[in-house]
Amino acid sequence: MTNTPVKLVLKRLLSSIMVMFLLITMIFILLRISPGSFTQKFISPDLNPALAEQINNSFGLNEPILLQYKNFLTNLIRGDFGVSYSFREPVSTVISRHLP
């Protein structure tokens, strides 16, 4: 039996979706297991502990890891990429500004 072009496209599409899922999962895991806290890495190492706790709460980083992952995937599916730490605005806005 020969592969029709439609089957080949569907097979490639499914493979691409699986690769994207694996990459997204790996990125999530690497960000969570890297040393130091979120606030130390992305905000400031000298941040007041009370303010650091408030920031962690606002980003949901005190939630269980599986709930964080579910929220991460749900937001990606919705197209909500969060807020850029560098530009302090939605990531989708930053991306759209740099697209032709």
N, C-alpha and C positions, 0 to 999 in steps of 0.2 A: 504494500500500500504506500503510495507516495504522499508526501506532505503537501497540502494545498497552501497557497499563500496566506489564506486566512488562519490556518492552523499555526503556521510559522509566526505570524504576527502575534497571535494570542499567546503562544509559547514564550516569545521574547518579552511580551508585556508582563506576563506572570513572573518571569525571571527577574525583570527589572523591579517589580514591586517587592519581591522577596529580598533582593539586594538592598533596596532603599530601607526596608524594615530592619534588616540586620545592621546597616550603617547607623540608622537612627538609634537603635538599641545600644550599639557600641559607644556612640557619643554620649548618650545618657549615662551609661555605666562609668565611662572614663571621667566624666565631670563629677560624678558622685564619689568615686574612690580616690580622687586626687588628694594629696595631703593639704591640710589646712581647711579652714572653714570658708564658706562662700564669701562672707564679708571681708575676711582677710585677703582673699585672692582678688576680688573684683572691686571692693570699695576702698578699704584702707586697713593696713595691719594694726594701726593705732586707734581704731574706732572704740568708743565707749561701749562696754559689754551690754548695757541696757539697750542702747541704740542698735547694736548688732543683733540682739534678740528680737527687737521690733522688726528689723529688716527681714530676718529669717522667717518670722511669722507672716509678714506681708507677701513673701514669695512662696509660702507654703513649704518651706524647707524643714519644718519641724514635724511634718506629716510622715507617716510610714512610707518607706521607699516604694512599695507597690502602688500606693495611692498617688505618690508623686509621678511615677511612670505612667499611670492611667491618665492623669491630668495632662502630662506632657504630650502623650499621643492624641488625646482628645483635642487639645489646643492646636496641634499641628494639622489635624484633619480639618478643623474649622478655619485654618489659615491664620490663626492667632500665633504669631511667632514671638510674642512678648515685647519687652522694652529693651532697646539697645543700652548697654551700660556705658558706652562711649558717647553716644549722641543724646541720650536721655529722651528718646522718642520711640514710637513703635518701629519695630524692625521692618515691617512691611512698607512703611513710609521711606525708610532709608534705602531699601532695595529698589523701590519704584523710582526714587530720585536718580539712581545710578543706571537705570535701564534706558536704552534709547527710545 
